Amino acid sequence: MSFGTSHPLPPLILDDVLGAQKMLSGVSRTTPVEGSRHLSRLVGSPVRFKCENLQRTGSFKLRGAYVRIAGLTPEERAAGVVAASAGNHAQGVALASSLLGVRSTVFMPVGAPLPKVAATREYGAEVRLQGQVVDETLAAAEEYAQETGAVFIHPFDHADIIAGQGTVGLEILEQCPEVRTIVVGIGGGGLASGIAVAVKALRPDVKVVGVQAANAAAYPPSLAEGRPVTVEAQATMADGIKVGRPGDVPFGIIRELVDEVRTVSEDELSSALLLCLERAKMVVEPAGASPVAALLSDPGGFEGPVVAVLSGGNVDPLLIQRILTHGMAAAGRFLSLRLRLTDRPGALATLLRVLSVADANVLDVSHVRTDPRLGLSEVEVELHLETKGPEHCTEVGAALRESGYTVIG
């Protein structure tokens, strides 16, 4: 099978992905492809979302987990399976195991979001909370596998996992045959490598672009070195793609078949999540919104039609509240400022009237009277405002200056 490249074939071929597609018939959903008029206008050509956030368990992970577990021998199935995950892989393994009648144990970090822990249990897995970070949880799962003989189900570094994830690529080509670019988030690389195997075999002209969170971007230095290297992943809201080292199997495929790997900032991720919710009415986790973040950061850099893979929608409601606030701030929808007033009756009311005329919604007001920097007759006021965007922020600032106020921060 030709992949449109002079390099040796990767360890997977199209037949592996086609076989996985047959195996998943009646198990995974053929998730919809939805258009985005807003992004289409920005990019200058059609942009569509591949909505794996609407997949069973809320992410693409069920595909690979089912194919991997279904391929076990009867003896391996009898021994059970074990996995380590903070969320999506855990739920995929739990449901796949239940469907196949296999006992599953899933290790999750102590601080894993409660909704994800509850969902994993409801899908039938025995959940063990161990370790403060995923690396510690992974070590606990591997130790359990050695002690009990359970089969360890890796989240991305196995050919069967990648073949299962590659069925997303087959569906994209069937649902959007005119596609020219597919944009997909990358953590360990299972989804991107699977899509690349399927797409490059059938349509070598289609570009596959991977996206990583800048705070957890192991692929750019690994590709530069020509081998997987470990980076110290920093804090990122995109915990679903926070992986410190590429998988060996997906790295080989991505190096050969993925056209480009980009990175996106935390501000770009939060703005993308906000866009998905407001414009597309899609609940998407930050990792799933990473392709949208890439499109927003460089709308002219992609040949269309474009399909952006929304890989998952499992996000803690408390986290989404914080992320949306961050996203609104990044989009210029929040404005925080400090200014000084004369400490006399009616001064604050006068200020609020100016803001009302400027059509800024006051969310919060705080006073400081005891700061040694203030004069005896001064008070410092900190305001948090809801605005309509960057231009409105500029208009609010201009209205304050015209009314004689000096913004100090």
Disulfide bonds with the S-S distance in Angstrom:
none
